[in-house]
Amino acid sequence: MAGVNSITEDFIRSFAANTAASNNAKKISNSGGFRKLCKTSDETLIFGDCYGSGSKPYNASVDFSGNEAVFRCSCPSRQIPCKHCLAIMYDWLAGKEFTVEEVPEDVARKREKIEKRAEKAASGEEKKTPKKPNKSAAEKKLKKQREGLELAESFVKDILDRGICSVNRTAYMQYNSLAKQLGDYYLPEPQALMYEFLEEAQKVSEEPDEKEKNKAVALCVRLYSAIKKSRNYIDQKLESGEVLPEDSILYEEMGGVWKLTQLKELGLYRENVSMIQLAFTVINDEAHKSEIDTGYWLDLETGDIFRTENIRPYRAAKYIRSEDASFDICDIKELYLYPGSMNRRVRWETAESSEPSVNDYAKVLSKAETSISSAVKAAKNELKNTLSRPYAAVLIKFDSIEYADDGHGVLRCGDETIALSECTDFPSASQTLKMVAGDLSGGAVFGGLIYVPDEHRFYLCPFSVVTENDIIRL
């Protein structure tokens, strides 16, 4: 059981939804926002009254009586913990005086409920009956999505009839309105592709450019492929009557949200997995109107490279805690895998962390590809899928990394070489690598293999470098 001694600067930051929440909490603490600060005699609870915009003060508390800290506040914020709970922890950290008082009645009642639930769960009394999936609702949603796909296809056909260069400002507004309608048909991925295509097509219309035109054409092809695959997927499910989720990437592409219980029922999980993070970045996904905290992880046993995504929609970003880079070994009791092939998305609920050792870095290096051509071959199979991500993340051993006077970089592995390039998700990574390349005498580069159709060539965008005793993030 944790106590107030757990409160440190890092502890508070780890619970803050974002930097703004942490900064606002500090302001409250520094200005003496709490008119009353209290603690229990066993120091498992700190609580107090804080001045706010309302007529009554807000009652905030941080409860350490269980296995995890519990945050409660009477303010209307949807952030958990809110700035008031963070502020009272900053007050404790600042060494302010907390008077000893009994546990407030409302907190005592909530503690009692939690204890009773824990007792029932331990005794086996509280066995929830699994909720039966609603086939009727699933079928209704599929039919609605089928209608939306017809709308999306009419968009593609109209674009092809008129030509990509026809998307001027007036046409853009009309098509944008059409794309917005897809939100009513539970089709977020086709909708995002439409938005992304329209941005590129408008650029081409205003300033014709062959490279931008090819990008717009590729997006149009990807959108049409998504429509076709999704429609076939829906038709097969409706015809067979098996309308519930299955192990298919299309379920999520069409707006489905996986529950961990569903993934487990499909056998999409592993037990007792040790992973280490190879890279971390925050992707600004304008098409989906979201920021995505993205981590790439290596399974130290199998060598599989996975990714984690913490999706924070623009309109709700301040209510969702942002993730950060991890430098520890994560021992995960139960790892859940989303449908897919290379770089599958994963998720877990709890994990134990430990500092990596030299042996762990040696394990990472032992999982690296020893041939550039074999890594490219695996990437080709992945990138052939029009619904795949723009690059395939791989770990490749190298003998040397060389940079020409013009800044052009090359990774050498045996007799094979591959050119290095930048990537929008990891901007300036190749140039950062240039700064440390001269000191590297072997190891492995983790990065994304990207295919450039105009050049009929693969490039490697470096994300990090693995050495015998470190992972250098770029």
C-alpha positions in Angstrom: 0.0 0.0 0.0 1.4 3.4 -1.1 1.3 6.5 1.1 2.0 10.2 0.8 5.7 9.3 0.7 5.1 8.3 -2.9 4.5 11.9 -3.8 7.4 13.3 -5.8 7.7 15.7 -8.8 7.9 12.7 -11.2 4.9 11.0 -9.5 2.7 14.1 -10.0 3.8 14.6 -13.6 3.1 10.9 -14.4 -0.6 11.5 -13.4 -1.0 14.9 -15.0 -3.1 14.7 -18.2 -0.7 17.2 -19.9 1.8 19.9 -19.1 -0.9 22.6 -18.9 -2.6 20.7 -16.1 0.6 20.4 -14.2 1.4 24.1 -14.7 -2.1 25.2 -13.6 -1.8 23.0 -10.5 1.5 24.7 -9.6 -0.1 28.1 -9.9 -2.9 27.0 -7.5 -0.3 25.7 -5.0 2.0 28.8 -5.3 -0.9 31.2 -4.9 -2.2 29.4 -1.8 -5.5 28.2 -3.5 -6.3 25.8 -0.7 -7.9 27.4 2.3 -7.8 24.1 4.2 -5.3 21.3 4.1 -5.8 18.1 6.0 -4.4 14.5 6.3 -5.4 11.4 8.2 -3.2 10.2 11.1 -1.9 7.2 9.0 -1.1 9.5 6.1 -3.1 7.4 3.6 -5.3 10.4 2.7 -4.7 14.1 2.0 -7.7 16.3 1.4 -8.7 20.0 1.5 -10.9 22.8 0.2 -9.8 24.9 -2.7 -11.0 28.2 -4.0 -12.5 28.0 -7.5 -14.8 29.8 -9.9 -17.9 28.4 -8.1 -19.6 29.9 -5.1 -18.5 27.0 -3.0 -14.9 25.7 -2.6 -14.0 22.4 -4.3 -13.3 19.4 -2.1 -10.2 17.6 -3.5 -8.6 14.4 -2.1 -5.9 11.9 -2.9 -6.4 8.5 -1.4 -3.5 6.0 -0.9 -5.4 3.4 1.1 -5.6 0.9 -1.9 -3.0 -0.5 -4.3 -3.3 2.6 -6.5 -3.8 6.3 -5.7 -7.5 7.4 -6.1 -8.3 11.0 -7.0 -11.6 12.7 -6.1 -12.8 16.3 -6.5 -16.1 18.1 -6.5 -15.1 20.4 -9.4 -16.8 19.9 -12.8 -13.5 19.0 -14.7 -13.5 15.7 -16.6 -9.7 15.4 -16.1 -8.7 12.7 -13.7 -6.8 13.8 -11.7 -7.9 17.4 -12.0 -5.7 20.4 -11.4 -7.0 20.6 -7.8 -5.8 17.1 -6.9 -2.5 17.8 -8.5 -2.2 21.1 -6.6 -2.8 19.5 -3.2 0.0 17.0 -4.0 2.3 20.0 -4.9 1.3 21.5 -1.5 2.4 18.4 0.2 5.6 18.3 -1.7 6.2 22.0 -0.7 6.1 21.0 2.9 2.9 23.0 3.8 1.2 22.3 7.0 -1.6 19.6 6.9 -3.8 19.3 10.0 -4.7 15.8 11.2 -8.4 15.0 10.8 -10.7 12.0 10.5 -11.6 10.5 7.1 -14.5 12.6 5.6 -17.8 10.7 5.6 -18.1 10.6 1.8 -14.6 9.2 1.4 -15.2 6.6 4.1 -18.4 5.5 2.2 -16.5 5.2 -1.1 -13.6 3.3 0.6 -16.1 0.9 2.1 -17.7 0.2 -1.3 -14.3 -0.5 -2.8 -13.4 -2.9 0.0 -16.6 -4.8 -0.4 -16.1 -5.2 -4.1 -12.5 -6.4 -3.5 -13.8 -9.0 -0.9 -16.5 -10.3 -3.3 -14.0 -10.6 -6.1 -11.5 -12.4 -3.8 -14.2 -14.9 -2.6 -15.5 -15.5 -6.1 -19.0 -14.2 -5.2 -18.8 -11.3 -7.7 -18.8 -13.2 -11.0 -20.1 -10.9 -13.7 -22.1 -12.7 -16.4 -20.5 -11.8 -19.7 -22.6 -9.4 -21.6 -24.1 -11.1 -24.7 -23.1 -9.3 -27.9 -25.9 -7.6 -29.6 -26.0 -9.2 -33.1 -29.0 -7.0 -34.1 -27.1 -3.8 -33.4 -24.0 -5.1 -35.1 -26.0 -6.0 -38.2 -27.7 -2.6 -38.3 -24.3 -0.8 -38.0 -22.9 -2.9 -40.9 -25.8 -2.0 -43.1 -25.4 1.7 -42.2 -21.7 1.5 -43.1 -22.6 -0.2 -46.4 -24.7 2.9 -47.2 -21.8 5.2 -46.3 -19.4 3.3 -48.6 -21.8 3.9 -51.5 -21.5 7.6 -50.7 -17.7 7.4 -50.6 -17.6 5.6 -53.9 -19.7 8.2 -55.6 -17.1 10.8 -54.3 -14.2 8.8 -55.9 -16.1 8.4 -59.2 -16.9 12.1 -59.4 -13.2 13.0 -58.8 -12.1 10.6 -61.5 -14.7 12.0 -64.0 -13.7 15.6 -63.2 -10.0 15.1 -62.7 -7.8 15.6 -59.6 -6.8 19.1 -60.8 -10.5 20.2 -60.7 -10.6 20.5 -56.9 -10.6 24.3 -56.7 -11.8 26.2 -53.6 -15.5 25.9 -54.5 -15.3 22.2 -55.2 -13.2 21.6 -52.1 -16.0 23.1 -49.9 -18.6 20.8 -51.6 -16.5 17.7 -51.3 -15.5 18.6 -47.7 -19.2 18.7 -46.8 -19.6 15.3 -48.4 -16.7 13.9 -46.4 -18.2 15.3 -43.2 -21.3 13.2 -43.8 -19.3 10.0 -43.5 -19.2 10.6 -39.8 -22.9 9.6 -39.7 -22.0 6.3 -41.2 -19.4 5.1 -38.7 -16.6 5.2 -41.3 -13.7 7.2 -39.7 -10.9 5.8 -41.9 -12.5 6.4 -45.3 -13.5 9.8 -44.0 -9.9 10.6 -42.9 -8.6 9.5 -46.3 -11.1 11.8 -48.0 -10.0 14.7 -45.9 -6.3 13.9 -46.6 -7.0 13.5 -50.4 -8.8 16.8 -50.6 -5.9 18.7 -49.0 -3.5 17.3 -51.5 -5.9 17.8 -54.5 -6.4 21.4 -53.6 -2.6 22.0 -53.5 -2.4 20.4 -57.0 -5.2 22.6 -58.3 -3.6 25.8 -57.0 0.0 25.0 -57.8 0.3 22.0 -60.2 3.2 19.8 -59.2 4.0 16.3 -60.4 5.1 15.0 -57.0 2.1 16.4 -55.2 -0.2 15.1 -58.0 1.3 11.5 -57.5 0.6 11.8 -53.8 -3.0 12.7 -54.5 -3.4 9.9 -56.9 -2.0 7.4 -54.4 -4.4 8.6 -51.8 -7.3 8.3 -54.3 -6.2 4.7 -55.0 -5.9 3.9 -51.3 -9.4 5.3 -50.7 -10.9 3.3 -53.5 -9.1 0.2 -52.2 -10.5 0.8 -48.7 -14.0 1.2 -50.0 -13.8 -2.0 -52.1 -12.2 -4.1 -49.3 -14.7 -2.8 -46.7 -17.7 -3.4 -48.9 -16.6 -7.0 -49.6 -16.0 -7.5 -45.9 -19.5 -6.2 -45.0 -21.2 -8.2 -47.8 -19.6 -11.5 -46.6 -20.5 -10.9 -43.0 -24.1 -10.0 -43.8 -24.4 -13.0 -46.1 -23.0 -15.4 -43.6 -24.8 -13.9 -40.6 -21.5 -13.7 -38.7 -21.8 -10.0 -38.0 -19.7 -9.9 -34.8 -16.1 -8.7 -34.7 -13.4 -11.1 -36.0 -9.6 -11.1 -36.4 -9.5 -8.6 -39.2 -7.8 -5.2 -39.6 -10.9 -4.0 -41.4 -13.0 -4.0 -38.2 -11.0 -1.2 -36.7 -10.4 0.6 -40.1 -14.2 0.9 -40.3 -14.6 2.5 -36.9 -14.8 -0.6 -34.7 -13.4 -0.2 -31.1 -11.8 -3.4 -29.7 -12.5 -4.4 -26.1 -9.7 -6.4 -24.4 -12.2 -9.2 -23.6 -12.9 -9.4 -27.4 -9.2 -9.7 -28.2 -8.7 -12.4 -25.6 -11.7 -14.4 -26.9 -10.1 -14.4 -30.3 -6.8 -15.6 -28.9 -5.1 -12.3 -29.6 -3.0 -12.1 -26.4 0.3 -13.3 -25.0 1.3 -14.0 -21.4 4.4 -13.0 -19.5 6.1 -10.8 -22.1 9.2 -8.7 -21.6 9.5 -5.7 -23.8 11.7 -2.6 -24.3 10.8 0.6 -26.1 12.9 1.3 -29.1 11.4 4.7 -30.1 8.7 7.2 -29.1 7.1 10.1 -30.9 3.9 12.2 -30.9 2.2 12.2 -34.3 0.0 15.1 -35.3 -2.7 13.3 -37.4 -4.6 16.1 -39.0 -6.7 13.7 -41.1 -8.1 12.1 -38.0 -8.0 15.3 -36.0 -5.9 13.7 -33.3 -2.5 13.6 -31.6 -1.2 10.1 -31.2 1.5 9.2 -28.6 3.2 6.3 -30.5 5.8 3.9 -29.0 7.6 1.1 -30.8 8.5 -1.9 -28.6 10.6 -5.1 -29.1 9.5 -8.4 -27.6 12.8 -9.6 -26.1 11.8 -13.2 -26.5 10.4 -13.4 -30.0 12.0 -10.3 -31.6 8.5 -9.0 -32.8 8.3 -5.3 -33.1 5.0 -3.9 -31.8 3.6 -0.4 -31.4 1.4 1.3 -28.8 -0.9 4.2 -29.6 -2.5 6.6 -27.1 -5.0 8.5 -29.3 -5.9 12.0 -28.1 -8.6 13.7 -30.3 -8.1 17.4 -30.6 -11.4 18.2 -28.9 -10.7 15.9 -25.9 -6.9 16.1 -25.7 -6.9 18.0 -22.4 -8.9 15.3 -20.7 -6.6 12.4 -21.8 -3.3 11.9 -20.1 -0.4 12.0 -22.6 2.1 9.2 -22.7 5.9 9.6 -22.5 9.0 7.7 -23.6 9.9 4.6 -21.6 13.5 3.6 -20.9 12.8 0.5 -18.7 12.2 -3.1 -19.3 8.4 -3.8 -19.0 7.4 -7.2 -17.8 3.8 -7.6 -18.8 1.6 -10.4 -17.4 -1.0 -10.2 -20.3 -0.3 -8.5 -23.6 -3.2 -7.9 -26.0 -2.6 -7.8 -29.7 -4.8 -6.0 -32.2 -5.4 -7.6 -35.6 -2.7 -7.0 -38.2 0.6 -8.4 -39.4 3.8 -6.4 -39.2 4.2 -3.9 -36.3 0.9 -4.9 -34.7 -0.7 -2.5 -32.3 -0.6 -3.8 -28.7 -2.0 -2.8 -25.3 -1.7 -3.9 -21.7 -3.2 -2.9 -18.4 -0.4 -3.4 -15.9 3.3 -4.0 -16.1 6.4 -4.1 -13.8 9.4 -2.0 -14.7 13.1 -2.6 -14.2 16.2 -0.9 -15.4 17.7 -2.6 -18.5 21.1 -4.4 -18.2 23.9 -5.0 -20.7 22.4 -8.4 -21.3 19.1 -6.9 -22.3 20.8 -4.7 -24.9 22.6 -7.8 -26.2 19.2 -9.5 -26.6 17.9 -6.5 -28.6 20.9 -6.7 -30.9 20.5 -10.4 -31.4 17.0 -9.8 -32.8 18.2 -7.4 -35.4 18.0 -8.3 -39.1 21.5 -9.2 -40.5 20.5 -8.5 -44.1 19.0 -5.4 -45.6 17.4 -7.4 -48.5 15.5 -9.6 -46.1 14.2 -6.6 -44.1 13.1 -5.0 -47.4 11.4 -8.2 -48.5 9.3 -8.3 -45.3 8.5 -4.6 -45.7 7.4 -5.1 -49.3 4.8 -7.7 -48.3 3.5 -5.2 -45.7 3.5 -2.1 -47.8 1.7 -3.8 -50.7 -1.5 -3.6 -48.6 -3.1 -0.3 -49.4 -4.4 0.0 -45.9 -0.9 -0.4 -44.3 1.0 2.4 -42.5 3.3 4.6 -44.7 6.4 2.7 -43.4 7.4 -0.7 -41.9 9.4 -0.5 -38.7 12.5 -2.7 -38.7 15.7 -3.3 -36.7 18.8 -3.7 -38.9 22.4 -4.4 -37.9 25.0 -2.2 -39.4 28.8 -2.2 -39.9 29.0 1.5 -40.5 27.0 4.7 -41.1 28.5 7.1 -43.6 27.5 10.6 -44.6 28.6 12.4 -47.8 29.5 16.1 -47.9 26.0 16.9 -49.3 24.4 15.3 -46.2 23.4 12.1 -47.9 23.6 9.2 -45.4 24.1 5.5 -46.1 23.8 2.5 -43.8 26.2 -0.4 -44.6 25.5 -4.0 -43.6 28.0 -6.4 -45.0 28.0 -5.9 -48.8 24.6 -4.2 -48.8 23.7 -0.6 -48.4 20.6 1.5 -48.0 20.2 5.3 -48.2 18.9 7.1 -45.2 16.0 9.6 -45.3 13.9 11.8 -43.2 10.3 11.0 -42.1 7.5 13.3 -41.0 6.9 11.3 -37.8 10.5 11.6 -36.8 11.7 14.9 -38.3 15.4 15.6 -38.5 16.2 12.0 -37.2 18.7 11.3 -40.1 20.5 14.6 -39.4 20.6 13.8 -35.7 22.1 10.5 -36.5 24.8 12.3 -38.6 26.0 13.9 -35.4 26.7 10.6 -33.6 27.5 8.4 -36.6 31.2 8.9 -36.5 31.4 7.5 -32.9 29.5 4.3 -33.9 31.4 1.1 -34.7 28.6 -1.2 -35.2 25.2 -1.9 -33.6 21.7 -1.8 -35.0 19.5 1.0 -36.4 15.8 0.9 -35.7 13.7 2.8 -38.3 11.0 2.8 -40.9 11.5 1.4 -44.4 9.7 3.7 -46.9 9.1 3.0 -50.5 9.2 6.0 -52.9 7.2 5.1 -56.1 8.7 8.0 -58.2 12.2 6.6 -57.6 11.2 2.9 -57.4 13.4 2.8 -54.3 13.4 2.0 -50.6 14.8 4.4 -48.0 15.4 3.9 -44.3 14.3 6.6 -41.9 16.3 6.1 -38.6 14.3 6.4 -35.3 17.0 5.2 -32.9 20.3 3.4 -32.6 21.0 0.4 -30.4 24.5 -0.1 -29.1 25.9 -2.7 -26.6 24.9 -0.6 -23.6 22.3 2.0 -24.7 19.4 2.9 -27.1 20.1 6.3 -28.5 16.8 8.0 -29.4 17.0 10.3 -32.5 
